[in-house]
Amino acid sequence: MLMSKSAFLRPVAISQPNKLSCDHEKSKSNQFLVTNENRKTLTRFGKNHNKTTRADALNNIYNAAIKTKDLEVVPLVREMANDKKGVGIVKFFRGKNIFITGGTGLLGKALVEKILRSTPVGKIYVLVKADDQETALDRITRELINSELFKCLEEKHGKYYRDFTKKNLIPVVAYVNGEREGVILENPMMMGENRRKETYETYPTSSLPRLNISDELNLASKSGTNSTDCDFTKDMKRLGMERANLYGWQNTYQLTKAMGEMVIDETRGDIPVVIIRPTVIESCYKEPIPGWIQGNRMFDPLICSYGKGQLPAFMCNPDTPIDIIPLDMVVNATIAAIAKHGCMHTPQLNVYQIASSVLNPVRFSDMFEYMYKYFSSQPLIESESSTRISHYDDLITPMKYFDNFDDLSRYTREEMYRRFGGGNHVEAQKLQKQCKAKIIYAQNLSKMYEFAGFLKARFHSGNTEKLLCEMSKEEKINFDMDATKIEWRKYVKEVHIPGLRKYVLKENVDKRNLSKQRCN
């Protein structure tokens, strides 16, 4: 059985642009009026409906509620969908042998830990890039078994932890949204699809490009033969961006993930396949360690730069939702989806989008406000510049928003020179160079994240909601994946940023800033 993560932060299915506006005051508490029609429909459901009929019908109500922003009906749907038997997660994984690729990455590592800790799985085979078995075992030990993420698992097994992991964790050597707007549905990627704003339905006579994977591979191969070793990487990056933009994706990462989905759909045969599409994955919300994260990626470069006072402005619509989802919720949803469809033995391809922008949105302006409140009292001061900055109160200021890059660049230059360009005559030249480097980095960050700052797509998660409704109460506790429960202010200020400082920046963060560890 093969499990692998799919694309994140990209529109992945077609929908007519049915733009959802984000009303800030309402989105904070999700207080939307329940329409009379939805309420009447809900009351028709009695206990005598069978499981399939109830689940499908309630899912239809959920879909209708999302279209009308009738979010208050969602918890009512969940109450009506009580299922004592649940998905059968523990039963499915009992004694199973699992093969996982990407097991040493952020999501893969958390997935391995959760399966080992919360299910009676047999063995987990992890594909590892290494020269030989000994090197692979050393990497598994260093990056997984000895990782702080596995501390709860170690506490669970005590002195038998090493024997348990040696028996159940086996290394396998491996030598080696696009532009569309509106609500993005959980539909499979079909061979030849693109993600341009225009659609074949809207412009049936137009010659919109169709993505042919064989042609793209041939093009990359031919382009590479004409490049020198020095220019090869640059040429491939340029070609990747050109092809991604042609087909409506923002970068090469999104394009190649879409190509991977298409290949899986074409070659899956009668094997049940589940594709998990998380949006932007950030640190653990609750388990096994609140705030745990690996690597400075996703939106964390923005957080770090702002915390150092080196990001005074950002290019975005402040009302745009920033679609992030905690790591542990992605892991739990993945495990639940695998168990559900693995038990059914139906040769289908099912897509689950793990997102927050529809049910529990948090805006860019909200995020930067939480960051301002946190870093105003606890800034990330670089040691080399700390002696030269005398006014820390002016270092962290409320974020300024722009929709024009020239205006942003002008403001950024002026503000950065004000913050970092001072000093006596001897230091002046060195400070000028450092300040210019900071300005360029801040401008590049704004360019890099511009597509997210003005994204007009929202990621529908109806399949994920339906899955949540089918889970038993015990499963919902042990495999929590409910994004509506996230308290964004608390998560950002008390969990994520302290976790980022501790696990990525390696600071000695006061443990009181992190929530109490939860080991299941």
C-alpha positions as CSV (number, residue, x, y, z in Angstrom):
1,M,0.0,0.0,0.0
2,L,1.5,3.3,-1.1
3,M,0.7,6.6,0.6
4,S,2.1,9.9,-0.7
5,K,1.1,13.5,-0.2
6,S,-0.3,15.5,-3.1
7,A,-0.3,19.2,-4.0
8,F,-0.8,22.1,-1.6
9,L,-2.0,25.6,-2.2
10,R,-3.2,25.2,-5.7
11,P,-6.6,25.2,-7.3
12,V,-7.1,21.6,-8.3
13,A,-10.6,21.2,-9.8
14,I,-13.0,23.1,-12.1
15,S,-15.8,25.2,-10.8
16,Q,-17.6,28.2,-12.3
17,P,-16.3,31.3,-10.6
18,N,-18.7,31.7,-7.7
19,K,-16.7,34.2,-5.7
20,L,-17.0,34.0,-1.9
21,S,-16.4,37.2,-0.2
22,C,-14.9,37.2,3.3
23,D,-16.8,39.3,5.7
24,H,-14.3,39.9,8.5
25,E,-16.7,40.3,11.4
26,K,-18.7,37.3,10.5
27,S,-15.8,35.1,9.6
28,K,-14.3,35.5,13.0
29,S,-17.1,33.7,14.7
30,N,-18.6,31.9,11.7
31,Q,-22.0,33.5,12.6
32,F,-24.1,33.0,9.5
33,L,-27.9,32.7,9.6
34,V,-29.2,29.3,9.0
35,T,-31.6,29.5,6.1
36,N,-35.2,28.3,6.7
37,E,-34.8,25.9,3.8
38,N,-31.7,24.2,5.2
39,R,-33.3,24.0,8.7
40,K,-36.5,22.4,7.3
41,T,-34.4,19.9,5.3
42,L,-32.5,18.9,8.4
43,T,-35.6,18.3,10.4
44,R,-36.8,15.7,7.9
45,F,-34.0,13.3,8.9
46,G,-35.1,10.6,11.5
47,K,-33.2,7.8,13.0
48,N,-34.7,5.3,10.6
49,H,-32.5,6.5,7.6
50,N,-29.8,4.1,6.6
51,K,-26.2,5.1,6.9
52,T,-25.5,5.6,3.1
53,T,-28.7,7.6,2.5
54,R,-28.1,9.9,5.5
55,A,-24.4,10.5,4.7
56,D,-25.1,11.4,1.1
57,A,-28.1,13.5,1.8
58,L,-26.4,15.4,4.7
59,N,-23.4,16.0,2.4
60,N,-25.8,17.6,-0.1
61,I,-27.1,19.9,2.6
62,Y,-23.5,20.7,3.5
63,N,-22.6,21.6,-0.1
64,A,-25.7,23.8,-0.4
65,A,-24.8,25.6,2.9
66,I,-21.3,26.3,1.7
67,K,-22.6,28.0,-1.5
68,T,-24.9,30.2,0.5
69,K,-22.3,30.9,3.3
70,D,-24.8,29.2,5.7
71,L,-22.0,28.0,7.9
72,E,-24.1,27.7,11.0
73,V,-25.7,24.6,9.5
74,V,-22.5,22.7,9.5
75,P,-22.5,21.7,13.2
76,L,-26.2,20.8,12.8
77,V,-25.3,18.5,10.0
78,R,-22.6,16.8,12.2
79,E,-25.1,16.3,15.0
80,M,-27.5,14.6,12.5
81,A,-24.7,12.4,11.2
82,N,-23.9,10.5,14.4
83,D,-22.5,7.1,13.5
84,K,-21.6,4.7,16.4
85,K,-19.5,2.4,14.3
86,G,-17.4,5.0,12.7
87,V,-14.9,4.6,9.9
88,G,-13.1,1.7,11.4
89,I,-9.6,3.3,11.5
90,V,-8.1,1.0,14.1
91,K,-9.6,-2.1,12.6
92,F,-8.3,-1.3,9.1
93,F,-4.7,-0.7,10.2
94,R,-4.5,-3.7,12.5
95,G,-1.6,-5.8,11.3
96,K,-1.3,-4.0,8.0
97,N,2.2,-3.4,6.4
98,I,2.5,0.1,5.0
99,F,4.9,1.5,2.4
100,I,5.5,5.2,2.7
101,T,7.5,7.6,0.4
102,G,8.6,10.9,1.7
103,G,8.7,9.5,5.2
104,T,11.5,11.8,6.4
105,G,9.8,15.0,5.3
106,L,7.5,17.2,7.3
107,L,4.2,15.5,6.5
108,G,5.6,12.0,6.1
109,K,7.4,12.0,9.4
110,A,4.3,13.1,11.3
111,L,2.3,10.5,9.5
112,V,4.7,7.7,10.4
113,E,4.6,8.8,14.1
114,K,0.8,9.0,14.3
115,I,0.3,5.6,12.7
116,L,2.8,3.9,15.0
117,R,1.4,5.7,18.1
118,S,-2.4,5.4,17.5
119,T,-3.0,2.3,15.4
120,P,-2.0,-1.4,15.8
121,V,-0.1,-1.3,12.5
122,G,2.2,-4.1,11.4
123,K,5.4,-2.8,9.8
124,I,6.0,0.6,8.1
125,Y,8.5,0.5,5.3
126,V,10.0,4.0,4.7
127,L,11.7,4.8,1.4
128,V,15.0,6.5,2.2
129,K,17.5,8.0,-0.1
130,A,20.8,6.4,0.9
131,D,23.8,4.5,-0.6
132,D,23.2,1.3,1.4
133,Q,21.0,-0.3,4.1
134,E,23.3,0.8,6.9
135,T,23.2,4.4,5.8
136,A,19.4,4.2,5.5
137,L,19.1,2.8,9.0
138,D,21.3,5.5,10.4
139,R,19.1,8.2,8.7
140,I,15.9,6.6,10.0
141,T,17.4,6.6,13.5
142,R,18.6,10.1,13.3
143,E,15.7,11.8,11.6
144,L,12.7,9.8,13.0
145,I,13.5,7.6,16.0
146,N,15.6,10.2,17.8
147,S,13.4,13.1,16.7
148,E,11.6,15.1,19.4
149,L,8.4,14.5,17.4
150,F,8.6,10.8,18.5
151,K,9.0,11.6,22.2
152,C,5.3,10.7,23.0
153,L,5.8,7.4,21.2
154,E,8.9,6.8,23.3
155,E,7.1,7.6,26.5
156,K,4.3,5.2,25.5
157,H,6.7,2.2,25.0
158,G,9.3,3.2,27.6
159,K,12.4,0.9,27.7
160,Y,11.0,-1.1,24.9
161,Y,10.9,1.8,22.5
162,R,14.1,0.9,20.6
163,D,13.0,-2.7,20.2
164,F,9.5,-1.5,19.0
165,T,10.9,0.9,16.4
166,K,13.5,-1.6,15.2
167,K,10.8,-4.2,14.6
168,N,8.1,-2.0,13.1
169,L,10.1,0.8,11.2
170,I,12.0,-0.6,8.2
171,P,14.1,1.6,5.9
172,V,14.0,0.8,2.2
173,V,17.0,2.1,0.2
174,A,16.3,4.5,-2.7
175,Y,19.4,5.5,-4.6
176,V,18.9,8.2,-6.6
177,N,-4.9,26.6,-7.8
178,G,-3.6,27.9,-10.4
179,E,-5.3,31.0,-11.8
180,R,-9.0,29.8,-11.5
181,E,-11.3,31.6,-9.2
182,G,-14.3,30.6,-7.1
183,V,-14.9,27.5,-5.1
184,I,-12.4,24.7,-6.0
185,L,-14.1,21.3,-5.7
186,E,-12.7,17.9,-4.7
187,N,-12.5,16.5,-8.2
188,P,-9.7,14.4,-9.7
189,M,-7.1,15.9,-12.1
190,M,-7.8,14.6,-15.6
191,M,-5.1,14.0,-18.1
192,G,-4.8,17.2,-20.3
193,E,-6.3,19.6,-17.8
194,N,-4.9,23.1,-17.2
195,R,-5.6,25.7,-14.5
196,R,-6.0,28.8,-16.6
197,K,-8.9,31.2,-15.8
198,E,-10.4,30.4,-19.2
199,T,-12.2,27.0,-19.4
200,Y,-13.1,24.8,-22.4
201,E,-16.7,25.2,-21.4
202,T,-16.5,29.0,-21.5
203,Y,-14.5,29.1,-24.7
204,P,-15.3,25.9,-26.6
205,T,-13.8,27.1,-29.9
206,S,-10.6,28.4,-28.4
207,S,-7.3,26.6,-28.7
208,L,-6.4,26.5,-25.0
209,P,-3.3,24.5,-24.2
210,R,-3.8,20.9,-23.0
211,L,-1.2,19.5,-20.7
212,N,0.5,16.5,-22.3
213,I,2.9,14.9,-19.8
214,S,5.0,13.0,-22.5
215,D,5.4,16.3,-24.5
216,E,6.6,18.1,-21.3
217,L,9.1,15.4,-20.5
218,N,10.5,15.4,-24.0
219,L,10.7,19.2,-24.0
220,A,12.6,19.2,-20.7
221,S,15.0,16.5,-22.0
222,K,15.8,18.3,-25.2
223,S,16.2,21.7,-23.4
224,G,18.6,20.1,-21.0
225,T,20.9,18.8,-23.7
226,N,21.6,22.3,-24.9
227,S,22.7,23.7,-21.5
228,T,26.1,23.7,-19.9
229,D,26.5,22.4,-16.4
230,C,26.6,25.9,-15.1
231,D,23.4,27.0,-16.8
232,F,21.4,23.8,-16.5
233,T,19.7,24.5,-13.2
234,K,18.8,28.1,-14.2
235,D,17.5,26.9,-17.6
236,M,15.3,24.2,-16.0
237,K,13.9,26.7,-13.4
238,R,13.1,29.1,-16.2
239,L,11.5,26.5,-18.4
240,G,9.5,25.1,-15.4
241,M,8.1,28.5,-14.6
242,E,7.2,29.2,-18.3
243,R,5.4,25.9,-18.7
244,A,3.6,26.3,-15.3
245,N,2.4,29.8,-16.2
246,L,1.3,28.6,-19.6
247,Y,-1.1,26.0,-18.1
248,G,-2.3,28.3,-15.3
249,W,-0.2,27.2,-12.3
250,Q,1.9,29.7,-10.3
251,N,5.1,27.6,-10.1
252,T,6.8,24.4,-11.2
253,Y,6.0,22.7,-7.9
254,Q,2.2,23.0,-8.5
255,L,2.6,21.9,-12.1
256,T,4.5,18.7,-11.3
257,K,2.1,17.7,-8.5
258,A,-0.8,18.0,-11.0
259,M,1.1,15.9,-13.5
260,G,1.6,13.3,-10.7
261,E,-2.1,13.2,-10.0
262,M,-2.8,12.7,-13.7
263,V,-0.4,9.8,-14.0
264,I,-1.9,8.1,-10.9
265,D,-5.4,8.4,-12.3
266,E,-4.3,6.9,-15.6
267,T,-2.4,4.0,-14.2
268,R,-4.3,3.0,-11.0
269,G,-6.4,0.3,-12.6
270,D,-8.7,-1.3,-10.1
271,I,-6.7,-0.1,-7.0
272,P,-8.6,2.2,-4.6
273,V,-6.7,5.6,-4.6
274,V,-7.1,8.4,-2.1
275,I,-5.5,11.8,-3.0
276,I,-5.0,14.2,-0.1
277,R,-4.7,17.9,-1.0
278,P,-3.8,20.0,2.0
279,T,-3.4,23.7,1.6
280,V,-0.5,25.4,3.4
281,I,0.7,23.0,6.2
282,E,1.9,24.7,9.4
283,S,2.9,23.4,12.8
284,C,1.0,20.9,14.9
285,Y,-2.1,22.2,16.6
286,K,-2.4,19.7,19.5
287,E,-0.4,16.5,19.0
288,P,2.0,14.9,19.4
289,I,3.7,18.2,20.3
290,P,1.9,21.6,19.8
291,G,4.0,23.9,17.6
292,W,6.3,21.2,16.2
293,I,7.4,21.9,12.7
294,Q,10.4,21.0,10.5
295,G,12.1,23.5,8.2
296,N,11.6,27.2,7.4
297,R,9.1,27.0,4.7
298,M,5.4,27.7,3.8
299,F,4.6,31.1,5.3
300,D,7.3,31.0,8.0
301,P,9.8,33.1,6.1
302,L,7.3,35.9,6.2
303,I,6.8,35.4,10.0
304,C,10.6,35.4,10.6
305,S,11.3,38.5,8.5
306,Y,8.4,40.4,10.2
307,G,9.6,39.3,13.6
308,K,13.0,40.8,12.9
309,G,11.5,44.1,11.7
310,Q,12.6,43.4,8.2
311,L,9.2,43.2,6.5
312,P,7.5,46.5,6.9
313,A,5.1,46.1,4.0
314,F,3.4,43.3,2.0
315,M,1.7,43.1,-1.3
316,C,-1.8,41.5,-0.8
317,N,-5.5,42.2,-0.3
318,P,-5.7,42.2,3.5
319,D,-9.1,40.6,3.3
320,T,-7.9,37.6,1.4
321,P,-8.0,34.4,3.5
322,I,-4.6,32.8,4.1
323,D,-5.5,29.1,3.8
324,I,-3.4,27.3,6.3
325,I,-4.0,24.0,8.1
326,P,-2.1,22.4,11.1
327,L,0.1,19.4,10.4
328,D,-1.7,17.0,12.8
329,M,-5.1,17.6,11.2
330,V,-3.7,16.8,7.8
331,V,-2.2,13.6,9.2
332,N,-5.4,12.5,10.9
333,A,-7.5,13.2,7.8
334,T,-5.1,11.2,5.7
335,I,-5.3,8.2,8.1
336,A,-9.1,8.4,8.2
337,A,-9.5,8.6,4.5
338,I,-7.2,5.6,3.9
339,A,-9.1,3.5,6.4
340,K,-12.5,4.4,4.9
341,H,-11.6,3.6,1.3
342,G,-9.2,0.7,2.1
343,C,-12.1,-1.1,3.8
344,M,-14.5,-0.6,0.9
345,H,-12.3,-2.2,-1.7
346,T,-13.9,-0.1,-4.4
347,P,-11.7,0.8,-7.4
348,Q,-12.4,4.5,-7.1
349,L,-10.2,7.7,-7.0
350,N,-11.3,9.9,-4.1
351,V,-10.0,13.4,-3.4
352,Y,-9.9,15.1,0.0
353,Q,-9.0,18.8,0.4
354,I,-7.8,19.6,3.9
355,A,-8.4,23.4,4.1
356,S,-9.7,26.2,6.3
357,S,-10.6,29.0,3.9
358,V,-14.3,28.1,3.6
359,L,-15.3,26.9,7.1
360,N,-12.9,28.8,9.3
361,P,-11.1,31.5,7.4
362,V,-8.3,33.7,8.7
363,R,-7.4,36.8,6.7
364,F,-3.9,38.1,6.0
365,S,-4.7,41.1,8.1
366,D,-5.6,38.9,11.0
367,M,-2.4,37.0,10.7
368,F,-0.2,40.1,10.7
369,E,-2.2,41.6,13.6
370,Y,-1.5,38.5,15.7
371,M,2.1,38.6,14.7
372,Y,2.3,42.3,15.6
373,K,0.8,41.7,19.0
374,Y,3.3,38.8,19.6
375,F,6.5,40.3,18.2
376,S,5.9,43.8,19.8
377,S,7.0,42.3,23.1
378,Q,9.2,39.4,21.8
379,P,11.0,40.5,18.6
380,L,13.5,38.3,16.8
381,I,16.6,40.6,17.2
382,E,19.7,39.5,15.3
383,S,22.7,39.6,17.5
384,E,24.9,41.4,15.0
385,S,22.5,44.3,14.7
386,S,21.1,44.4,18.3
387,T,23.8,46.7,19.5
388,R,23.1,49.2,16.7
389,I,19.3,49.5,17.2
390,S,18.4,51.8,20.1
391,H,14.6,52.1,19.5
392,Y,13.1,48.6,19.6
393,D,9.6,50.1,19.8
394,D,9.9,51.3,16.2
395,L,11.3,48.0,14.9
396,I,7.9,46.1,14.9
397,T,5.1,48.2,13.4
398,P,1.7,47.3,12.0
399,M,1.9,45.9,8.5
400,K,1.3,48.2,5.5
401,Y,-0.5,46.7,2.6
402,F,0.0,47.5,-1.1
403,D,-1.4,46.4,-4.4
404,N,1.3,48.0,-6.5
405,F,4.9,46.8,-6.5
406,D,6.5,50.2,-7.2
407,D,4.7,51.7,-4.2
408,L,5.6,48.8,-2.0
409,S,9.3,49.0,-3.0
410,R,9.4,52.8,-2.3
411,Y,7.9,52.4,1.1
412,T,10.1,49.4,2.0
413,R,13.3,51.2,1.1
414,E,12.4,54.3,3.1
415,E,11.3,52.3,6.1
416,M,14.3,49.9,6.1
417,Y,16.8,52.8,5.9
418,R,15.0,54.4,8.8
419,R,15.2,51.2,10.9
420,F,18.6,49.8,9.9
421,G,20.5,52.5,8.0
422,G,21.8,54.6,10.9
423,G,25.1,54.5,12.7
424,N,28.3,56.5,12.8
425,H,30.5,57.3,9.8
426,V,32.7,54.3,10.3
427,E,29.8,51.9,10.2
428,A,27.9,53.7,7.5
429,Q,29.1,51.7,4.5
430,K,28.7,48.3,6.1
431,L,25.2,49.2,7.3
432,Q,24.2,50.5,3.8
433,K,25.2,47.1,2.3
434,Q,23.3,45.2,4.9
435,C,20.3,47.4,4.5
436,K,20.2,47.0,0.7
437,A,20.3,43.2,1.1
438,K,17.4,43.3,3.6
439,I,15.4,45.5,1.2
440,I,16.0,43.1,-1.8
441,Y,15.0,40.1,0.4
442,A,11.8,41.8,1.6
443,Q,10.9,42.7,-2.0
444,N,11.5,39.1,-3.2
445,L,9.3,37.8,-0.4
446,S,6.4,40.0,-1.6
447,K,6.9,38.8,-5.2
448,M,7.1,35.2,-4.1
449,Y,3.8,35.2,-2.1
450,E,1.9,37.7,-4.3
451,F,-0.2,35.0,-5.9
452,A,-1.4,33.9,-2.4
453,G,-2.1,37.4,-1.3
454,F,-4.6,38.0,-4.1
455,L,-5.9,34.5,-4.5
456,K,-9.6,34.5,-5.4
457,A,-10.1,30.7,-5.0
458,R,-11.5,28.9,-2.0
459,F,-10.9,25.2,-1.4
460,H,-14.1,23.2,-0.9
461,S,-13.8,20.4,1.7
462,G,-17.1,18.7,1.5
463,N,-15.6,15.2,1.2
464,T,-13.5,15.9,4.3
465,E,-16.6,17.1,6.2
466,K,-18.5,14.0,5.1
467,L,-15.6,11.9,6.4
468,L,-15.7,13.7,9.7
469,C,-19.4,13.1,10.1
470,E,-18.9,9.3,9.5
471,M,-16.3,9.0,12.3
472,S,-17.2,7.8,15.7
473,K,-16.9,10.0,18.8
474,E,-13.8,8.1,19.8
475,E,-12.2,8.5,16.3
476,K,-13.0,12.2,16.3
477,I,-11.1,12.5,19.6
478,N,-8.1,10.3,18.6
479,F,-7.9,11.6,15.0
480,D,-9.1,15.1,15.3
481,M,-9.3,16.8,11.9
482,D,-12.0,19.5,12.6
483,A,-10.6,22.8,11.2
484,T,-13.6,24.7,12.6
485,K,-12.2,24.2,16.1
486,I,-9.0,26.2,15.4
487,E,-8.7,29.3,17.5
488,W,-6.4,31.3,15.1
489,R,-5.3,34.0,17.6
490,K,-4.3,31.4,20.2
491,Y,-2.7,29.1,17.6
492,V,-0.5,31.8,16.0
493,K,0.6,33.5,19.3
494,E,0.8,30.6,21.7
495,V,1.5,27.6,19.5
496,H,2.9,28.3,16.1
497,I,5.3,31.2,16.6
498,P,6.8,29.7,19.8
499,G,7.1,26.4,18.0
500,L,8.8,28.0,15.0
501,R,11.3,29.7,17.4
502,K,12.1,26.5,19.2
503,Y,12.1,23.8,16.5
504,V,13.3,25.8,13.4
505,L,15.2,28.8,14.8
506,K,16.5,26.7,17.7
507,E,15.9,29.3,20.3
508,N,15.5,28.5,24.0
509,V,11.8,29.3,24.1
510,D,10.1,29.3,27.5
511,K,8.2,26.1,27.5
512,R,5.3,28.0,29.1
513,N,4.7,29.6,25.7
514,L,3.8,26.2,24.2
515,S,0.7,24.3,25.1
516,K,1.0,21.2,27.3
517,Q,2.1,18.2,25.3
518,R,-0.6,15.7,24.5
519,C,0.3,12.1,24.1
520,N,-2.4,9.7,23.0
